[in-house]
Amino acid sequence: MQKTYEWDPSLETGNKTIDAQHKSMIAALNNLISAYDHGKAPLEIQKTIDFLVEYIIKHFADEEKLQEEYGYPDIIEHINGHIDLMNKVAALTKNLDNEGYSNEFVEHTIRFMTEWITQHIKGDDFKLAAYIKDKDSIK
């Protein structure tokens, strides 16, 4: 049985929109893990990939708008991280379309989403959130 993820204060950026989107990412990951553990991953994997495609469009646009609004100095680095994640989601989509379902594909997708949460959200997004909080405290 795979470990599921709970939302906790260590994941909060302080921006309600961004935090709600991050919560939806964790929910999608947990849905996939649960489906995998119960032998229902073939039904859930396409929903998860579709979610990721929609997520990157909306979430990344919202984050990049905030970065522009606040004059975030690391905007290029952050956007490059988004581009990398977009490319990885595109590769997942292509792999699923070309190869179809497999347990290995689901396990890879779970690892990818977990790394996204631990590296991008807890790393890049926290740097952005700290910058925004600092700018807001100066206003």
BELGITA-V564853 format. One record per residue. RES is the residue in one letter. PHI is phi in radians with two decimals (999 if undefined). Layout:
BEGIN
RES/PHI ; RES/PHI
END
This chain:
BEGIN
M/999 ; Q/-1.41 ; K/-1.32 ; T/-1.63 ; Y/-2.07 ; E/-1.91 ; W/-1.23 ; D/-2.49 ; P/-0.99 ; S/-1.19 ; L/-1.70 ; E/-1.27 ; T/-1.67 ; G/1.69 ; N/-1.71 ; K/-1.04 ; T/-1.14 ; I/-1.14 ; D/-1.10 ; A/-1.09 ; Q/-1.17 ; H/-1.12 ; K/-1.07 ; S/-1.19 ; M/-1.12 ; I/-1.12 ; A/-1.08 ; A/-1.11 ; L/-1.08 ; N/-1.12 ; N/-1.07 ; L/-1.17 ; I/-1.07 ; S/-1.09 ; A/-1.08 ; Y/-1.09 ; D/-1.13 ; H/-1.85 ; G/1.24 ; K/-2.03 ; A/-1.05 ; P/-1.01 ; L/-1.40 ; E/-1.64 ; I/-1.10 ; Q/-1.15 ; K/-1.05 ; T/-1.17 ; I/-1.12 ; D/-1.06 ; F/-1.04 ; L/-1.05 ; V/-1.10 ; E/-1.16 ; Y/-1.05 ; I/-1.13 ; I/-1.15 ; K/-1.29 ; H/-1.10 ; F/-1.15 ; A/-1.09 ; D/-1.11 ; E/-1.13 ; E/-1.18 ; K/-1.11 ; L/-1.05 ; Q/-1.08 ; E/-1.15 ; E/-1.04 ; Y/-1.68 ; G/1.10 ; Y/-1.07 ; P/-1.22 ; D/-1.76 ; I/-1.04 ; I/-1.12 ; E/-1.08 ; H/-1.15 ; I/-1.11 ; N/-1.07 ; G/-1.12 ; H/-1.13 ; I/-1.07 ; D/-1.06 ; L/-1.14 ; M/-1.08 ; N/-1.11 ; K/-1.20 ; V/-1.17 ; A/-1.09 ; A/-1.16 ; L/-1.07 ; T/-1.04 ; K/-1.10 ; N/-1.09 ; L/-1.12 ; D/-1.11 ; N/-1.45 ; E/-1.77 ; G/1.41 ; Y/-1.22 ; S/-2.73 ; N/-1.05 ; E/-1.08 ; F/-1.11 ; V/-1.12 ; E/-1.07 ; H/-1.09 ; T/-1.12 ; I/-1.08 ; R/-1.07 ; F/-1.05 ; M/-1.15 ; T/-1.12 ; E/-1.11 ; W/-1.03 ; I/-1.15 ; T/-1.33 ; Q/-1.69 ; H/-1.37 ; I/-1.18 ; K/-1.33 ; G/-1.85 ; D/-1.05 ; D/-1.20 ; F/-1.22 ; K/-1.07 ; L/-1.08 ; A/-1.06 ; A/-1.10 ; Y/-1.09 ; I/-1.12 ; K/-1.05 ; D/-1.11 ; K/-1.10 ; D/-1.17 ; S/-1.26 ; I/-1.41 ; K/-1.06
END
